[in-house]
Amino acid sequence: MLNIQLLCIGKLKESYWREACAEYAKRLSAFCRFSIIELPESRLPETPSPAQVTAALQTEGEKILAAVGNAPLIALCIEGKALSSEALSLKIDSMAVNGASKLCFVIGSSFGLSDSVKCAANLRLSMSPMTFPHQLARVMLCEQIYRAFQILNHGKYHK
């Protein structure tokens, strides 16, 4: 069974976001071993300088890369490639067929991801050219991973 890890910088603050992610995690248990790992967010002042942001992203990036190990890495970033739900399902399936037993999706802090994480990524993925609340991205990604497995298994969820 494929192991899917969602590595996130920071915690979800509102209970309704946590409950939505928990629901998708429960649904995904039929298809894969799904886990969400929250890594600590770097502390920054209210109005950080660009150098402070870069340093924080570098520290977070080191923690991310250590947690990923040698698993294929899918980094969510604004400059990433936008895929349809069907294309994402095919990408997950292709990685699994090509020998991956574990896939790591990564969501950075509200400042994004370090260049080192983006360079290490097997796929840079963009959810949309639109802007969404940062915490909603986790729920949206959980839903899209669930949808991908429904597509691969010819489920009724995806229409």
Long-range contacts (C-beta under 8 A, 24 or more apart in sequence): 1-31, 1-32, 1-33, 2-31, 2-32, 2-33, 2-92, 2-96, 2-100, 2-101, 2-102, 2-103, 3-32, 3-33, 3-35, 3-101, 3-102, 3-103, 4-28, 4-32, 4-33, 4-34, 4-35, 4-102, 4-103, 4-105, 4-145, 5-34, 5-35, 5-36, 5-37, 5-67, 5-71, 5-102, 5-103, 5-104, 5-105, 6-34, 6-35, 6-36, 6-37, 6-104, 6-105, 6-106, 6-107, 6-138, 6-141, 6-142, 6-145, 7-37, 7-39, 7-64, 7-67, 7-68, 7-104, 7-105, 7-106, 7-107, 8-36, 8-37, 8-38, 8-39, 8-106, 8-107, 8-138, 9-38, 9-39, 9-40, 9-41, 9-60, 9-64, 9-107, 9-108, 9-109, 10-38, 10-39, 10-40, 10-41, 10-109, 10-110, 11-38, 12-135, 12-138, 13-135, 14-135, 17-135, 17-136, 17-138, 17-139, 20-139, 20-142, 21-138, 21-139, 21-142, 24-139, 24-142, 24-143, 24-145, 24-146, 25-142, 27-146, 28-142, 28-145, 28-146, 28-149, 30-149, 31-146, 31-149, 31-152, 31-153, 32-149, 34-145, 36-138, 36-142, 37-67, 39-63, 39-64, 39-67, 41-109, 42-109, 53-111, 56-109, 56-111, 57-108, 57-109, 57-111, 57-112, 57-113, 57-114, 58-114, 58-116, 60-108, 60-109, 60-113, 60-114, 61-113, 61-114, 61-115, 61-116, 61-117, 62-116, 64-106, 64-108, 64-113, 64-114, 64-117, 65-116, 65-117, 65-120, 67-104, 68-104, 68-106, 68-120, 71-100, 71-102, 71-103, 71-104, 72-100, 72-102, 72-103, 72-104, 72-122, 72-123, 73-104, 73-106, 73-117, 73-120, 73-121, 73-122, 73-123, 74-103, 74-104, 74-105, 74-106, 74-121, 74-122, 74-123, 74-125, 75-105, 75-106, 75-108, 75-113, 75-117, 75-118, 75-120, 75-121, 75-123, 75-124, 75-125, 76-105, 76-106, 76-107, 76-108, 76-113, 76-125, 76-126, 76-127, 76-137, 76-141, 77-108, 77-112, 77-113, 77-118, 77-124, 77-125, 77-126, 78-112, 78-126, 79-124, 79-126, 80-123, 80-124, 80-125, 80-126, 81-123, 81-124, 81-125, 81-126, 82-125, 82-126, 82-127, 82-128, 82-129, 83-125, 85-144, 85-147, 85-148, 85-151, 85-158, 86-151, 88-125, 88-144, 88-148, 89-147, 89-148, 89-149, 89-151, 89-152, 91-123, 92-145, 92-148, 92-149, 92-152, 93-152, 95-122, 105-141, 105-145, 107-137, 107-138, 107-141, 109-134, 110-134
